[in-house]
Amino acid sequence: MLKCPLVDKEIDGGDCLINTDIIDGFISDDSHIPDEFKVKPDYKEICKKCKYHESTWGEPNDD
C-alpha cells in the first residue's frame, strides 16, 4: 500500500502501476483510469511527479 496524491489515501501498488502505465501511454488511453483518480484537474502531472511514479522500465521519479 502506498499513499496516492491523486486520491489522498493509500492504494494498492498494482493500481498505481496501472495508472502509471496509462498516464505514460503504455496502456491505451486514460479512459481506463477509474474516475476517482481523475478528480483533480491536473491529475496526469500530479501522477508524473509522484515519488511512486515508476515507469514500466523500472525507472523511479527522483523529483
Secondary structure, DSSP 8 states (H G I E B T S, - for coil): -EEETTTTEEE-HHHHHHHHHHHTTSSS-GGGS-GGGG-STTHHHHHHHSTT-B-TT--B---
